Amino acid sequence: MSQFETILYEKQDGIAYITLNRPQKLNAYNTRMRDDLYEVLGAIKDDPDVRVVILRAAGEKAFCAGADLSEFLTAPSPLVARQVRWERDVWGRFLTVAQPVIAAMHGFVLGSGMEMALCCDIRIASADAQFGLPETTLGIIPAAGGTQTLPRIIGRGKALEMLLTGSRLDAGQALQVGLVNSVVPRSQLMPAAEEMARRIASFDTMAVRAVKEAVIRGLDLGLPDGIKLESQLSANMQYAKLLKQNPPHER
Ligand code: COA
């Protein structure tokens, strides 16, 4: 297991586990966590042994209670504090990691905690999870993509309701609006995430990565271009498989 200051990282049987690990501060996202996540996601991206990633959190009460508000007090203004925090493109890394990322969430999932989850591919919640983006109520706006990722996942009306009112959704409501893929009892959160991760990990790595890329890049395209992208990825994959079966020096 590699040790970082704010996260734990371990790998087992093709599954990488990133655990947010500031439970005494409800895993609030601070500058150190930003650097740790940036580093670990960079390593995962280039690690052929990792087939699926699970993002989870330590402690009983929270997946992540949002940006570390104490850092707001150490900067000239909340905006400057946020600028510092977002300087490294952790969100870009979340979105471009080739392997599927499953978020396994419990307790409070607020602010940047929720934005992190929105950058993941599959979201599983325990029944005690609560979701919210309180930024507007604090006089700021989400800065980790929330205004863009949330409407793409739950649609414009529901996204604006959450963003404008700062109101929270419980796990059942999150399931209803499609914010999470499933809700399980707390004791089943990791077993459910691991079962899904193992299933995905058992499939052809190239196919898994290509389908993720097709969906994520395709969502930013019109349908005709999306279909071209799918054909291109399919052709690339077939070519890569042929090359693997018949390496050039053996032909
Ligand atoms: N940043 C920094 N520290 C935080 C934090 C945050 N976003 N959220 C919680 N903490 C800390 C608390 O300061 C407290 O630390 P302490 O024990 O040293 O005083 C500890 O985590 C436990 O939090 P506490 O407020 O006592 O737990 P609670 O169960 O009473 O309330 C919340 C939980 C999530 C409702 C409450 O902590 C909260 O509102 N947090 C801020 C949420 C937020 O606005 N996030 C920013 C979004 S931009």
Residues whose N, C-alpha, C, O or C-beta is under 5 A from the ligand:
A	BS01	COA	Q24 K25 L26 A28 A65 G66 A67 D68 L69 S70 F108 L110 G111 P134 E135
